[in-house]
Amino acid sequence: MSEKVGFISLGCPKNRVDSEFMLGLLEREGLTPVQDPHEADVLVVNTCTFIEQAQSESIRAILEAAQWKKKGRCRALVVAGCLAQRYGQELRQEMPEIDVVLGTGRIEELPHLVKEALNGRTAVDVGAPGYTPGLAPRLLSTPPYLGYLKIAEGCDNRCSFCIIPSIRGRYRSRPPEVLVEEAAALAALGVKELVIVAQDITAYGHDLSPKTSLEDLLRRLDRLDDIRWIRLLYTYPSRLGNSLLDAIASSRRILPYLDLPLQHASAKVLREMRRPGDGESYLRLIKDIRRQLPGVILRSSFIVGFPGEDESDFEELLTFLQQAALDRVGVFTYSPQEGTPAAERSDQVPAKIKEERHRRAMEVQQEIARRQNRKRVGQVHDFLVEGTLGGGRLAGRWEGQAPEIDGRTILRLPTKRGRPPAPGTFYSIVITGAGPYDFEAELAGSPVAEAQNSQFGKGSSTQGDITER
């Protein structure tokens, strides 16, 4: 096949990895990836349906892609991902422009179905979720220095607000030897920051035979010399124990950065969410993490306006935010998901109250984040260049900022520095300013930085050194 394929990938990094596997499968069959949809013979929209906003975005993307069948060279439109798994037949009926609807468990059928579609045959291939990639080809869609490693598929947690287990199936760990080989392949492509993702990375390995653990996998990944940073996302709080914290503390490359999706602090709301723990147990956990990982960055997400949440529950959440002093927080208004227990409840919180609580929570957290970030001023850290801004300024991230979700750092270089560095270059910097989301910095080794010592530690460069790997 010599046709060209364009991809629109929506939603979370886990969905992005699926898109990269799909691109790899299509390229192996001879299709050429293109950025411009006007040039594409085939367009694939990999959709998300986690919340109402994501579902609406997916529908808009499908409708926009369908326009290219009228004004471009596109001959086949494929809709894949979570929305396709959930509403396969309905999508095809409501949008006849779609040629193929592909479920989350049928990714390996994509090349065959694309060939069929280019020959004028349509298909709805959904079936049960269950795809778990082995050593499949993968074409990166991220900048060359960044790669996501999805270590498992599906979820067993069954939170009352979440549709993911129905769409993605039960939890399925990928074999450690496959993951280590895939990570090594990413490193060979130039990846310096490896981000570990799954619906719950802390559940990794319990379903394999013989059983293994996230800690064992991380120890193997930590031996990959060409990877500079390893970052962990989606660590379930009830499974985050001392052994994992010890593995992080003793590693060379695993950053002391943890994403803990706590969701709430009220014991009543958490119980009705079917989530473990309460505000007090979460505060103890946060204290333990900070004791074992000095300088750790903690990120979490919370839902406001869950059915039955009253003002006292919400005030409990605000008090928790003040006590926990988390570095990064995302707050979401509850969005009913069809087919979940929470969506069937009669005590839904009015939209106006949900939005007001969202605003109040974000205002509280913004001040907390500003205070936490200002504590970093004067510290020396590694800095990853992501782009140039002109005027001797670089945009990028230090270790405490995850890609796409944690703001950015602006590094001001000395004058007459020469050619701007390429994205993926590492500098040693000192933080000179901080707001609630973004930071300012100068090169370590400059007068403002010479007396500072690194507070973060993992992989820090010598002061003033420029490292390109």
C-alpha positions in Angstrom: 0.0 0.0 0.0 1.3 3.5 -0.9 -1.5 5.5 0.6 -1.0 8.2 3.3 -2.5 8.2 6.8 -3.3 11.0 9.1 -4.0 10.6 12.9 -6.0 12.7 15.4 -5.3 11.4 18.9 -7.4 12.7 21.8 -7.5 12.1 25.5 -4.8 10.9 27.9 -1.2 9.7 27.3 -2.4 6.1 27.5 -4.6 6.7 24.4 -1.6 8.4 22.7 0.4 5.2 23.1 -2.5 3.3 21.4 -2.3 5.7 18.5 1.5 5.1 18.2 0.9 1.4 18.1 -1.8 1.9 15.4 0.6 4.1 13.4 3.3 1.5 13.7 1.0 -1.2 12.4 -0.1 0.9 9.4 3.4 2.0 8.5 4.5 -1.7 8.6 1.8 -2.3 6.0 3.2 0.5 3.7 1.1 3.5 4.7 3.0 6.8 5.1 2.1 9.0 8.1 1.4 12.6 7.3 0.6 15.7 9.4 -1.6 17.5 7.0 -5.1 16.0 6.8 -5.4 17.4 3.2 -2.7 14.9 2.1 -4.2 11.9 3.8 -6.0 9.0 2.0 -7.0 7.6 5.4 -7.8 9.6 8.6 -7.9 7.9 12.0 -9.6 9.6 15.0 -8.6 7.9 18.2 -11.3 9.1 20.6 -11.8 9.6 24.3 -15.0 9.4 26.4 -13.9 9.7 30.0 -15.9 12.9 30.7 -18.6 14.8 28.9 -16.1 17.4 27.6 -13.9 14.7 26.1 -16.8 13.0 24.5 -17.9 16.3 22.9 -14.4 17.0 21.7 -14.3 13.5 20.1 -17.5 14.1 18.2 -16.3 17.5 16.9 -13.0 15.9 15.8 -14.9 13.1 13.9 -17.1 15.7 12.1 -14.1 17.8 11.2 -12.3 14.8 9.8 -15.4 13.9 7.8 -15.1 17.2 6.0 -11.8 16.1 4.5 -13.7 13.4 2.6 -15.4 16.2 0.8 -12.6 18.7 0.3 -9.4 16.6 0.5 -8.2 13.3 -0.9 -9.4 11.3 2.1 -11.2 8.1 1.0 -11.5 6.3 4.4 -12.4 7.6 7.9 -11.6 5.3 10.9 -13.0 6.0 14.4 -11.1 4.1 17.2 -10.7 4.3 20.9 -13.0 4.6 23.9 -15.9 6.4 22.2 -15.8 3.7 19.4 -15.8 0.9 22.0 -18.8 2.5 23.8 -21.0 3.6 21.0 -19.8 1.5 18.0 -23.1 0.9 16.1 -24.6 4.2 17.1 -21.7 6.1 15.7 -21.9 4.4 12.3 -25.7 5.0 12.2 -25.5 8.6 13.2 -22.4 9.4 11.1 -22.5 7.5 7.8 -19.3 9.3 6.8 -17.4 6.9 9.1 -16.1 3.9 7.2 -14.6 1.9 10.1 -15.5 1.8 13.8 -12.7 0.0 15.7 -13.0 -1.1 19.4 -10.2 -0.9 21.9 -9.7 -4.7 21.8 -9.4 -4.8 18.0 -6.3 -2.6 17.3 -4.4 -5.4 15.4 -7.3 -5.6 12.9 -6.7 -2.0 11.8 -4.5 -2.6 8.7 -6.9 -5.2 7.3 -9.9 -2.9 7.9 -8.2 0.1 6.3 -7.5 -2.0 3.2 -11.2 -3.0 3.1 -12.3 0.6 3.6 -10.1 1.8 0.8 -11.8 -0.7 -1.4 -15.2 0.6 -0.5 -16.2 -1.8 2.3 -17.3 -0.5 5.8 -17.1 -2.2 9.1 -18.0 -1.9 12.8 -15.5 -4.1 14.7 -15.9 -3.6 18.4 -16.1 -6.8 20.3 -14.9 -7.2 23.9 -12.0 -5.1 25.2 -8.8 -7.2 25.6 -6.0 -5.9 23.5 -2.6 -6.1 25.2 0.3 -5.2 22.9 3.4 -7.3 22.7 6.5 -6.2 20.9 4.5 -4.4 18.2 5.8 -1.7 16.0 5.4 1.8 17.4 5.7 5.2 15.7 6.3 8.0 18.2 4.1 11.1 18.1 5.9 12.9 20.9 9.0 15.0 20.6 12.0 12.7 20.1 13.2 13.2 23.7 9.9 12.1 25.3 8.2 8.7 25.4 5.3 7.1 27.3 5.6 3.5 28.4 2.1 2.0 29.0 2.8 -1.0 31.3 -0.8 -2.4 31.6 -4.2 -2.2 30.1 -7.6 -2.1 31.7 -8.6 -1.6 35.3 -10.1 -3.6 38.2 -10.9 -0.8 40.6 -14.6 -0.3 39.7 -15.0 3.3 41.0 -18.7 4.2 40.9 -18.1 7.2 38.6 -15.8 5.6 36.0 -16.7 3.8 32.8 -13.1 2.7 32.0 -13.4 -1.0 33.1 -16.3 -1.4 30.8 -14.4 0.1 27.9 -10.9 -1.2 28.5 -11.6 -4.5 30.4 -9.9 -6.1 33.4 -6.4 -5.2 34.4 -3.7 -6.8 32.2 -0.1 -6.3 32.9 2.4 -6.4 30.0 5.3 -8.8 30.5 8.4 -7.1 32.1 10.7 -8.4 29.4 8.5 -6.8 26.7 8.5 -3.5 28.6 12.2 -3.4 29.1 12.9 -4.2 25.4 10.3 -1.5 24.4 11.9 1.0 26.7 15.4 0.2 25.3 14.0 0.7 21.8 12.6 4.1 22.8 16.0 5.1 24.3 17.7 4.1 21.0 15.3 6.5 19.2 16.6 9.3 21.5 14.0 9.3 24.3 15.5 10.9 27.5 12.3 11.1 29.6 10.3 7.9 30.0 6.9 8.4 31.5 5.3 5.3 33.0 1.5 5.1 32.6 -1.5 2.8 33.1 -4.8 3.2 34.7 -3.1 2.2 37.9 0.6 1.6 37.7 0.9 0.3 41.3 -1.2 -2.7 40.4 1.4 -3.8 37.9 2.4 -7.5 37.9 -0.2 -9.0 40.3 -1.9 -10.8 37.4 1.3 -12.2 35.8 2.7 -15.7 36.3 5.0 -15.6 38.0 3.9 -12.5 39.8 6.0 -9.5 39.8 5.7 -5.8 40.9 6.2 -2.3 39.8 9.3 -2.1 42.0 10.9 -5.0 40.2 10.1 -3.4 36.8 11.5 -0.1 37.8 14.7 -1.6 39.0 15.2 -3.1 35.5 14.3 0.1 33.8 16.7 2.1 36.0 19.6 0.2 34.4 18.9 1.7 31.0 21.8 4.1 30.7 20.4 6.2 27.8 17.3 7.2 29.7 17.8 10.3 31.9 14.5 10.7 33.7 11.8 8.1 34.6 8.6 9.6 35.7 5.6 7.8 37.4 2.0 8.7 36.7 -1.3 7.3 38.2 -0.1 5.7 41.4 -3.1 4.4 43.3 -2.8 5.6 47.0 -3.9 2.4 48.7 -1.1 0.4 46.9 1.7 2.9 47.4 3.9 1.3 50.1 7.4 1.5 51.5 8.9 -0.9 49.0 8.0 1.3 46.1 9.2 4.4 47.9 12.4 2.6 48.7 12.8 1.6 45.0 12.4 5.3 44.0 14.8 6.6 46.7 17.5 4.1 45.8 17.3 4.6 42.0 19.5 6.6 39.7 16.8 7.8 37.2 13.4 7.6 38.8 12.3 11.1 39.7 10.8 11.8 43.1 7.6 12.9 41.5 4.3 11.1 42.3 0.9 11.5 40.9 -1.7 10.3 43.4 -5.3 10.5 42.1 -7.0 10.9 45.5 -10.4 12.2 44.2 -11.7 13.6 47.5 -11.1 13.8 51.2 -14.5 13.2 52.7 -14.8 9.6 54.0 -18.5 9.6 53.0 -17.9 10.8 49.4 -14.9 8.4 49.0 -17.0 5.5 50.2 -19.7 6.4 47.7 -17.1 6.7 45.0 -15.9 3.2 45.9 -12.5 4.6 46.7 -10.4 3.5 49.6 -9.2 5.7 52.4 -10.1 9.1 53.8 -8.6 12.5 54.4 -6.7 11.4 57.6 -5.2 8.3 56.0 -4.2 10.4 52.9 -2.4 12.9 55.1 -0.5 10.1 56.8 0.5 8.7 53.4 1.7 12.2 52.2 3.7 12.6 55.4 5.3 9.1 54.9 6.1 9.9 51.2 7.8 13.2 52.1 9.8 11.6 54.9 11.1 8.9 52.5 11.5 11.1 49.5 12.8 14.6 50.6 12.0 17.2 48.0 9.3 15.1 46.3 6.8 16.7 44.1 3.2 15.5 44.7 0.4 15.8 42.2 -3.2 14.8 42.6 -6.7 15.2 41.1 -10.0 15.7 42.8 -13.7 15.6 41.8 -16.1 18.2 43.1 -19.9 17.9 42.8 -20.1 14.2 43.1 -23.7 13.0 43.8 -24.5 13.6 47.4 -21.6 15.9 48.1 -22.9 18.5 50.5 -21.2 21.7 51.7 -19.6 20.1 54.7 -18.0 17.4 52.4 -16.7 20.2 50.2 -15.4 22.2 53.1 -13.6 19.0 54.3 -11.9 18.9 50.9 -10.8 22.5 51.1 -9.3 21.9 54.6 -7.5 18.8 53.3 -6.0 20.8 50.5 -4.6 23.3 53.0 -3.2 20.6 55.2 -1.7 18.5 52.4 -0.1 21.4 50.6 0.2 19.4 47.4 2.4 20.9 44.7 0.2 20.2 41.7 -3.6 19.7 41.7 -6.2 19.2 39.0 -9.9 19.8 40.0 -12.7 18.4 37.9 -16.4 18.9 38.1 -18.3 15.6 38.3 -19.5 14.4 34.9 -22.2 11.6 34.8 -21.1 8.7 32.8 -23.9 6.6 31.3 -23.8 3.0 32.7 -22.1 3.9 35.9 -23.7 3.6 39.4 -23.0 7.3 40.2 -24.9 8.4 37.1 -28.1 6.6 38.3 -28.2 8.4 41.6 -31.1 10.9 42.3 -29.0 13.2 44.4 -27.1 14.9 41.6 -25.5 18.2 42.5 -26.8 21.1 40.4 -24.4 22.4 37.7 -24.2 25.9 39.2 -23.1 24.5 42.5 -20.5 22.2 40.9 -19.0 25.1 39.0 -18.9 27.3 42.1 -17.1 24.6 44.0 -14.7 24.1 41.2 -13.8 27.8 41.3 -13.4 27.9 45.1 -11.2 24.8 45.1 -9.0 26.2 42.3 -8.6 29.5 44.1 -7.5 27.7 47.3 -5.1 25.5 45.5 -3.6 28.3 43.4 -2.4 30.0 46.6 -1.0 26.7 47.9 0.8 26.1 44.6 2.3 29.5 44.7 3.6 29.0 48.2 5.0 25.6 47.4 6.7 26.8 44.2 8.3 29.7 45.9 10.1 27.3 48.2 12.0 26.1 45.1 13.5 29.5 44.4 17.3 29.2 44.8 17.4 25.4 44.2 19.4 23.9 41.5 17.8 21.3 39.2 18.0 19.6 35.8 16.2 21.4 33.0 15.0 19.9 29.8 14.9 22.2 26.8 11.7 22.0 24.8 11.9 25.1 22.6 13.3 28.6 22.1 11.3 31.8 22.8 13.7 34.4 21.4 15.6 37.1 23.3 18.0 34.5 24.8 15.1 32.6 26.5 14.4 28.8 26.4 11.2 27.1 27.3 11.3 23.7 29.1 10.7 21.8 32.3 12.7 20.9 35.4 12.3 17.5 37.0 9.2 18.6 39.0 7.1 19.4 35.9 5.5 16.5 34.0 4.9 17.0 30.3 1.7 18.7 29.1 0.1 19.1 32.6 2.5 21.0 34.9 3.3 24.3 33.4 6.7 25.4 32.1 10.0 27.0 33.1 11.6 29.9 31.2 15.4 29.8 31.3 17.2 33.1 30.4 20.6 32.4 28.9 23.6 34.8 29.1 24.1 37.1 26.1 26.4 35.9 23.3 25.7 32.3 24.1 25.9 31.2 20.5 23.5 28.9 18.6 20.3 28.0 20.6 20.4 24.4 21.9 18.2 21.7 20.4 15.1 20.4 22.2 16.2 17.5 24.4 19.3 19.3 25.7 19.8 19.3 29.5 21.0 22.2 31.5 21.7 22.6 35.2 19.7 25.6 36.3 18.8 27.6 39.4 15.2 28.7 39.9 15.0 32.4 40.3 11.2 33.0 40.2 8.0 31.1 40.7 4.2 31.6 40.2 1.4 29.1 40.8 2.2 27.2 37.6 5.4 28.4 35.9 9.0 29.1 36.9 11.9 31.4 35.8 15.5 30.2 35.9 19.1 31.0 35.1 22.0 28.8 34.4 23.6 27.2 37.5 27.1 28.5 37.8 26.0 32.1 37.2 26.6 34.5 40.1 23.1 34.0 41.5 23.5 30.2 41.5 27.1 29.5 42.7 26.3 29.0 46.3 23.2 26.7 45.8 23.0 23.0 46.2 20.6 20.7 44.4 17.6 19.7 46.4 16.2 17.2 43.9 19.3 15.2 43.0 18.4 12.6 40.4 20.6 13.1 37.4 21.6 16.7 38.1 24.4 18.1 35.9 27.5 19.8 37.2 26.8 23.5 37.7 27.1 25.4 34.4 27.4 22.2 32.4 25.4 21.7 29.2 24.7 18.0 28.6 23.4 16.8 25.2 22.5 13.1 25.0 
